[in-house]
Amino acid sequence: MITDQEIFSAIHNLAGKSRLLDFFGIFFAEYLGYLLIASAVFLVWFSFSGWKKRFHYYSFLILAVILSRGILTETIRVIYHRPRPFIAFGFEPLIDEVNQGAFPSGHAALFFALAGAIFLINKKMGQYFLVAAALMGAARVFAGVHWPLDIVGGAAIGLLSVWAVKGLLQNNGENQKTVL
């Protein structure tokens, strides 16, 4: 059976072999998130008219992100501390070091929550967001700041948060017709 450490090594060992690959790895790990957030803001703004619809969808996005990244991820990190790969193996990661627990990945939780919410709003764009979130997760393993299971755990938390917030918004707005 392949272990988390073996998968990490297979991905991270590609770092430092090509300046172009390192550039893309750093871009996806560190900067792609800014583009995703801006894209989500513009997508909701230009897909819906009227402040009530926009407010509803922005609230959906924000609540899913807060639940996944701000509440669930941080609660798990208080209970369970897993050292990051660069600490465990003593190397310099490709991106800035963060000295907090690795599991679950906060980036994966946040951006999979965002991608899952966008998927429920616009399936085609949601697919692009999900691929981008997966690329970001792989890039963070490549950069040496996360283990693969950190990304899987963050992704699961993000997607479960979307499902939970969707259920809350539907139950509170039973008399309203919404896409969610």
Buried (B, 14 or more C-beta within 10 A) or exposed (E): EEEBBEBBEEBBEEBEEEEEEBEBBBBBBBEBBEEBBEBBEEBBEEEBEEEEBBEBBBEBBBBBBBBBBBEBBBEBBEEEEBBBBBBEEEEEBBBEEBEEBBBBBBBBBBBBBBBBBBBBBBEEBBEBBBEBBBBBBBBBBBBBBBBBBBBBBBBBBBBBBBEBBBEBBEEEEEEEEEEB
